[in-house]
Amino acid sequence: MTVTSEPTTASATQQRSARGRYWIDDWRPEEEDFWENGGKQVARRNLAWSIFAEHLGFSVWLIWSVSSAFLVAQGFAFSAQQLFVLVAIPNLVGALLRLPYTFAVPKFGGRNWTMISAAMLLVPTLTFAWAVQNPSTPYWAFCLIAATAGFGGGNFASSMANINFFYPAAKKGAALGLNAAGGNLGVSIIQLLLPVMVGGAGIFGLVKARDSGIDLEIAAYVYAALAVIATLAAARYMNNLTSAVSRPREQLQIVRKPHTWIMAFLYIGTFGSFIGYSAAMPLLIKLNFWVPEPAPLGTGVFFAYYAFLGAGIGSATRPFGGWLADRFGGARITLYSFVAMIVFTLAVLWTLTQLTPNPTADPAIALDNKSWFPWFLGFFLCVFAATGIGNGSAYKMIPAIWRNEAEVTTEAGTPERTRALGVATKEASAALGVVGACGALGGFLIPLAFASPWVDNPLSATKGAFLVFTLYYVVCAVVCFAVYLKKSSSRASSLAAVRI
C-alpha cells in the first residue's frame, strides 16, 4: 500500500508517490486485508478533516438564515420578502457550484481542493463583516455578498465525492452519512451560536443580550479564523488519491443516465427540504409568533431561542438514515421517510390554520398564536427528522445503483468486473455531485415560496407553500416505490431484489 502522507497509520513499507508525498497511489478499500491493515485509519483521518471543513462551509452558507432576522434591529429597512430573498440567494449559488466542485476533486485531488474551498470561505465572511457594520450598505450589495456565501454550499459536493473514493461499498452509507451529518450540523451550530456571539441572546434565553447591542460582524470574524484553520489542517492531514483522477468528459457521462435525474428529483424532496426549511425557519418563527417591544414580555416567541433546533435534528438523524440504509436498503428507508414527511407536513399545516395573521397588531392575538407554537415546533421537528433520515438513505442509494449496474453487466472475478467497478465508483461520485446540486435548489425554492409576492399575507403564503410541499412528497414517494421497490420481471437486474 503506497500511502505517502505524514503522519500515517498505514503500512510501514511506503514509497513516495511521483506526484508528491500527499498522494496515495495504491488504494484498494474493497480488499479486507488492505482495509484492516492501515486503509481504515487513513480513510477515517481524511473523513474527520473533511467533516470539519464541510461543517464550516455549511455554517457560512447558512449564516444569512439567522443573521437576516437581526438586520432590521441593526437599522436596515428590509421587507419580509427582501429578507426571504436574501436567505434564498446563497442556496441558489451553492446549488450551482456543487457540480463544478464535484469535478474539482478528480481534477485537483481531494486534499488540494479541500484547502482551496476552505480558503475561499474568507470571501463571504470578511465581506459580511464589512457590510453589517455600515447601515448605509444598499440591498443589492447585501445580495451580492450573500451570493458569495454559496461557496460554502459547494463544499458539500466535493467533500462527499472525495470521501466516496475512500470507503468500501459496504461502509459507504455510514461514512457518507457521517460526513454529510457533520456538514449539515453546521447549519444548526451557526443558528445556535450566532445569536450568542453577536449579543442577540440564544440557547432558550439562557444567554442574555448585551446592553451594547448586536454586533453581527463578530460571527463573521470567528468563522474567517476557523476557515484558516481548516485550510491548514487539510494541507497537513489529508490525502489525494490517484485512483480518483478522471476527466470531466468521463464524469459527465452520468448526465445521460436516468437514475441520475430520478435520484435528483428525490433528493430535492429530502435535502432540499432540509436546507430550505433550515434557511426559512428563523424568519417563519419571527413572522408568525414573535412580537417586538413594547409589547408585554412573553407575549410572543423569540425566534433565536429555537431557530437552530430543526437543522440540529435533521443533522443528527442523517447518519442514522445511512445506517438504516446499509441494513435494510436505501430505497425502503427513503420511501418511509417521504411517508413521514407527508404526515408531519400536514400536521404543521394544521397548526398554521389555527393562527391569526399579523400577531404584532394585538398582544391578545400574539398570546393565542403563541399557545400553538409548541405544536408547530414539535411537528416541524418531526419533518426535519424525516428529511435527515431520507438524506442519509438517498445518498446510500447512489453508489449502490451504480455498483449494481456494474455487477449485472460483468462476471465476478474477471478483469472486466474490476474495471467496471472502478468506473462505477467514479461515476457514482460524479452523480453525488449532480444529485446534491439539484437537491440544494430546494434551499432556494422553499424560502421563495414563503415569500410569495402575489400573496399579501405572509401566513397565507406559508400555508400555501406547505400544501405544495406535501404534494411534492407524495409524488416522490410514488416515484421511489415504482422505480426502486416495485418488483418487475421486465428488468434484468431487479433493483428491488438487491435492496438498492
DALIN-V663686 format. One record per residue. N is the residue number from 1. PHI is phi in radians with two decimals (* if undefined). PSI is psi in radians with two decimals (* if undefined). Layout:
N,PHI,PSI
N,PHI,PSI
This chain:
1,*,2.11
2,-1.71,1.48
3,-1.86,2.21
4,-2.16,0.25
5,-1.45,2.74
6,-2.18,2.27
7,-1.38,2.96
8,-2.57,2.66
9,-1.90,0.21
10,-1.48,-2.83
11,-0.93,2.50
12,-1.33,-0.33
13,-1.67,1.43
14,-1.90,2.67
15,-2.18,2.56
16,-1.27,2.30
17,-1.29,2.60
18,-1.14,-0.37
19,-1.63,-0.04
20,2.24,2.87
21,-1.29,-0.25
22,-1.70,0.15
23,-1.74,2.48
24,-1.93,2.08
25,-1.49,-0.58
26,-2.03,1.88
27,-2.38,1.95
28,-2.30,1.21
29,-1.15,-0.36
30,-1.29,-0.28
31,-1.53,2.12
32,-1.06,-0.76
33,-1.08,-0.76
34,-1.07,-0.77
35,-1.14,-0.79
36,-1.33,-0.43
37,-1.74,0.88
38,2.09,-0.57
39,-1.06,-0.71
40,-1.07,-0.73
41,-1.15,-0.72
42,-1.13,-0.76
43,-1.07,-0.74
44,-1.16,-0.66
45,-1.13,-0.77
46,-1.15,-0.65
47,-1.09,-0.76
48,-1.06,-0.82
49,-1.35,-0.44
50,-1.14,-0.73
51,-1.06,-0.76
52,-1.07,-0.84
53,-1.14,-0.72
54,-1.18,-0.64
55,-1.00,-0.80
56,-1.13,-0.68
57,-1.02,-0.79
58,-1.13,-0.69
59,-1.09,-0.78
60,-1.17,-0.68
61,-1.02,-0.72
62,-1.79,0.26
63,-1.10,-0.49
64,-1.34,-0.34
65,-1.08,-0.62
66,-1.82,-0.59
67,-1.15,-0.53
68,-1.07,-0.54
69,-1.26,-0.26
70,-1.71,-0.15
71,-1.11,-0.70
72,-1.08,-0.69
73,-1.14,-0.38
74,-1.61,0.09
75,1.80,0.13
76,-1.61,2.13
77,-1.57,1.30
78,-1.89,2.48
79,-1.38,2.98
80,-1.08,-0.71
81,-1.10,-0.73
82,-1.11,-0.67
83,-1.19,-0.71
84,-1.14,-0.66
85,-1.13,-0.71
86,-1.08,-0.62
87,-1.25,-0.59
88,-1.37,-0.57
89,-0.98,-0.85
90,-1.02,-0.59
91,-1.18,-0.64
92,-1.15,-0.82
93,-1.14,-0.74
94,-1.06,-0.68
95,-1.13,-0.77
96,-1.16,-0.54
97,-1.39,-0.27
98,-1.12,-0.57
99,-1.19,-0.93
100,-1.11,-0.56
101,-1.13,-0.65
102,-1.10,-0.79
103,-1.24,-0.32
104,-1.22,-0.49
105,-1.11,-0.91
106,-1.14,-0.47
107,-1.30,-0.83
108,-1.89,-0.33
109,1.76,2.51
110,-1.06,-0.78
111,-1.10,-0.85
112,-1.09,-0.72
113,-1.27,-0.54
114,-1.08,-0.71
115,-1.05,-0.84
116,-1.13,-0.84
117,-1.16,-0.61
118,-1.18,-0.72
119,-1.13,-0.56
120,-1.16,-0.30
121,-1.19,-0.24
122,-1.15,-0.48
123,-1.16,-0.98
124,-1.17,-0.53
125,-1.28,-0.81
126,-1.26,-0.63
127,-1.23,-0.59
128,-1.04,-0.83
129,-1.03,-0.69
130,-1.17,-0.77
131,-1.18,-0.77
132,-1.28,-0.22
133,-1.52,-0.09
134,-2.15,1.78
135,-1.05,-0.26
136,-1.54,0.02
137,-1.06,2.16
138,-1.24,2.80
139,-1.07,-0.69
140,-1.08,-0.58
141,-1.18,-0.70
142,-1.07,-0.72
143,-1.10,-0.73
144,-1.14,-0.75
145,-1.18,-0.69
146,-1.07,-0.60
147,-1.09,-0.64
148,-1.19,-0.35
149,-1.13,-0.30
150,-1.09,-0.32
151,-0.95,-0.69
152,-1.17,-0.57
153,-1.20,-0.55
154,-1.18,-0.46
155,-0.99,-0.57
156,-1.04,-0.79
157,-1.13,-0.79
158,-1.19,-0.63
159,-1.16,-0.79
160,-1.18,-0.71
161,-1.09,-0.68
162,-1.18,-0.84
163,-1.18,-0.51
164,-1.01,-0.57
165,-1.28,-0.46
166,-1.42,-0.42
167,-1.94,2.59
168,-1.22,2.80
169,-0.99,-0.69
170,-1.19,-0.29
171,-2.02,0.08
172,-1.15,-0.68
173,-1.01,-0.88
174,-1.18,-0.75
175,-1.14,-0.84
176,-1.16,-0.58
177,-1.13,-0.76
178,-1.14,-0.76
179,-1.06,-0.81
180,-1.19,-0.70
181,-1.13,-0.71
182,-1.06,-0.66
183,-1.24,-0.84
184,-1.00,-0.59
185,-1.09,-0.39
186,-1.04,-0.52
187,-1.13,-0.84
188,-1.14,-0.72
189,-1.13,-0.75
190,-1.15,-0.62
191,-1.29,-0.46
192,-1.39,-0.82
193,-1.59,-0.44
194,-1.02,-0.81
195,-1.05,-0.56
196,-1.24,-0.82
197,-1.12,-0.66
198,-1.57,-0.11
199,1.62,0.25
200,-1.67,0.21
201,1.33,3.04
202,2.88,-3.06
203,0.90,1.04
204,1.03,0.44
205,1.46,0.03
206,-1.20,-0.43
207,-1.85,2.15
208,-1.61,2.71
209,-1.18,2.56
210,-1.33,2.58
211,-1.18,-0.43
212,-1.33,-0.10
213,1.80,-2.90
214,-1.78,2.28
215,-2.15,1.51
216,-1.12,-0.46
217,-1.14,-0.39
218,-1.06,-0.78
219,-1.06,-0.69
220,-1.12,-0.74
221,-1.15,-0.66
222,-1.08,-0.79
223,-1.32,-0.43
224,-1.14,-0.73
225,-1.14,-0.72
226,-1.14,-0.57
227,-1.12,-0.65
228,-1.13,-0.73
229,-1.10,-0.76
230,-1.09,-0.68
231,-1.11,-0.80
232,-1.20,-0.66
233,-1.16,-0.71
234,-1.10,-0.70
235,-1.10,-0.60
236,-1.56,-0.62
237,-2.03,-0.16
238,-1.76,2.96
239,-2.26,2.77
240,-1.85,2.53
241,-1.92,2.15
242,-1.15,-0.48
243,-1.24,-0.23
244,-1.57,0.00
245,-1.41,2.30
246,-2.69,2.90
247,-1.54,2.54
248,-0.95,-0.62
249,-1.08,-0.67
250,-1.16,-0.73
251,-1.17,-0.62
252,-1.20,-0.13
253,-1.05,-0.44
254,-1.22,-0.34
255,-1.24,-0.25
256,-1.52,-0.11
257,-1.70,2.26
258,-1.00,-0.63
259,-1.10,-0.49
260,-1.04,-0.78
261,-1.44,-0.50
262,-1.13,-0.81
263,-1.17,-0.58
264,-1.11,-0.71
265,-1.08,-0.76
266,-1.19,-0.64
267,-1.28,-0.44
268,-1.06,-0.65
269,-1.20,-0.64
270,-1.57,-1.19
271,-1.22,-0.66
272,-1.00,-0.68
273,-1.19,-0.76
274,-1.02,-0.92
275,-1.29,-0.59
276,-1.19,-0.79
277,-1.16,-0.66
278,-1.05,-0.75
279,-1.18,-0.64
280,-1.56,-0.35
281,-1.00,-0.79
282,-1.00,-0.76
283,-1.24,-0.60
284,-1.07,-0.78
285,-1.15,-0.75
286,-1.10,-0.77
287,-1.25,-0.56
288,-1.82,-0.30
289,-2.31,-0.19
290,-1.72,2.41
291,-2.21,2.07
292,-1.31,2.94
293,-1.06,2.63
294,-1.66,0.39
295,-1.04,2.65
296,-0.97,2.53
297,-1.01,2.33
298,1.53,0.07
299,-1.16,-0.71
300,-2.12,-2.98
301,-1.90,2.22
302,-1.44,2.05
303,-1.04,-0.58
304,-1.18,-0.33
305,-1.29,-0.43
306,-2.21,-0.11
307,-1.05,-0.51
308,-1.43,-0.24
309,-1.15,-0.73
310,-1.07,-0.88
311,-1.10,-0.61
312,-1.13,-0.77
313,-1.14,-0.80
314,-1.10,-0.63
315,-1.23,-0.71
316,-1.17,-0.58
317,-1.50,-0.20
318,-1.10,-0.88
319,-1.09,-0.52
320,-1.11,-0.68
321,-1.11,-0.68
322,-1.14,-0.70
323,-1.16,-0.77
324,-1.08,-0.67
325,-1.16,-0.69
326,-1.05,-0.59
327,-1.56,-0.72
328,-2.01,-0.12
329,1.82,2.31
330,-1.16,-0.69
331,-1.11,-0.72
332,-1.10,-0.80
333,-1.18,-0.66
334,-1.10,-0.73
335,-1.07,-0.83
336,-1.06,-0.61
337,-1.12,-0.73
338,-1.15,-0.67
339,-1.05,-0.78
340,-1.12,-0.69
341,-1.11,-0.65
342,-1.10,-0.86
343,-1.09,-0.85
344,-1.36,-0.47
345,-1.18,-0.69
346,-1.10,-0.62
347,-1.16,-0.72
348,-1.06,-0.77
349,-1.06,-0.65
350,-1.09,-0.75
351,-1.13,-0.62
352,-1.18,-0.50
353,-1.21,-0.27
354,-1.54,-0.14
355,-1.55,2.73
356,-1.85,2.33
357,-1.08,2.76
358,0.96,1.14
359,-1.11,-0.34
360,-1.27,-0.24
361,-1.28,-0.48
362,-2.64,2.14
363,-0.98,-0.55
364,-1.16,-0.69
365,-1.12,-0.72
366,-1.09,-0.71
367,-1.14,-0.68
368,-1.15,-0.75
369,-1.10,-0.67
370,-1.07,-0.55
371,-1.15,-0.37
372,-1.61,-0.12
373,-1.07,-0.75
374,-1.00,-0.66
375,-1.19,-0.80
376,-0.99,-0.86
377,-1.13,-0.78
378,-1.07,-0.83
379,-1.18,-0.65
380,-1.13,-0.68
381,-1.15,-0.57
382,-1.15,-0.65
383,-1.07,-0.79
384,-1.05,-0.74
385,-1.06,-0.73
386,-1.16,-0.68
387,-1.12,-0.68
388,-1.11,-0.80
389,-1.09,-0.76
390,-1.12,-0.63
391,-1.06,-0.83
392,-1.13,-0.74
393,-1.26,-0.64
394,-1.14,-0.70
395,-1.25,-0.46
396,-1.18,-0.59
397,-1.12,-0.61
398,-1.10,-0.96
399,-1.06,-0.60
400,-1.15,-0.68
401,-1.12,-0.80
402,-1.24,-0.64
403,-1.16,-0.72
404,-1.08,-0.69
405,-1.09,-0.69
406,-1.18,-0.64
407,-1.27,-0.64
408,-1.37,-0.23
409,-1.79,0.00
410,-2.40,2.91
411,-1.72,2.50
412,-1.09,2.46
413,1.43,0.05
414,-1.73,2.74
415,-1.04,-0.55
416,-1.10,-0.68
417,-1.12,-0.76
418,-1.05,-0.81
419,-1.14,-0.71
420,-1.11,-0.69
421,-1.17,-0.64
422,-1.11,-0.77
423,-1.12,-0.69
424,-1.08,-0.69
425,-1.12,-0.75
426,-1.14,-0.76
427,-1.17,-0.64
428,-1.13,-0.68
429,-1.12,-0.71
430,-1.14,-0.70
431,-1.13,-0.63
432,-1.01,-0.68
433,-1.21,-0.77
434,-1.13,-0.80
435,-1.11,-0.74
436,-1.10,-0.66
437,-1.12,-0.79
438,-1.13,-0.73
439,-1.06,-0.67
440,-1.16,-0.33
441,-1.06,-0.46
442,-1.06,-0.55
443,-1.17,-0.38
444,-1.55,-0.74
445,-1.29,-0.65
446,-1.14,-0.86
447,-1.05,-0.62
448,-1.15,-0.63
449,-1.09,-0.67
450,-1.24,-0.36
451,-1.78,0.45
452,-0.85,2.02
453,-1.23,-0.35
454,-1.53,-0.01
455,-1.97,2.08
456,-1.19,-0.68
457,-1.65,2.16
458,-1.02,-0.60
459,-1.17,-0.71
460,-1.12,-0.70
461,-1.10,-0.69
462,-1.13,-0.78
463,-1.14,-0.72
464,-1.10,-0.67
465,-1.14,-0.78
466,-1.13,-0.57
467,-1.15,-0.74
468,-1.10,-0.74
469,-1.08,-0.69
470,-1.07,-0.77
471,-1.09,-0.66
472,-1.11,-0.74
473,-1.10,-0.61
474,-1.09,-0.79
475,-1.10,-0.74
476,-1.05,-0.75
477,-1.09,-0.72
478,-1.13,-0.77
479,-1.12,-0.77
480,-1.04,-0.78
481,-1.17,-0.80
482,-1.17,-0.63
483,-1.56,-0.71
484,-1.98,-0.17
485,-2.15,-0.46
486,-1.30,2.15
487,-1.26,2.35
488,-2.48,2.17
489,-1.27,-0.23
490,-1.36,-0.26
491,-1.64,2.24
492,-1.05,-0.69
493,-2.04,1.84
494,-1.24,1.95
495,-1.11,-0.54
496,-1.14,-0.66
497,-1.20,-0.57
498,-1.63,0.11
499,0.95,1.06
500,-1.02,*
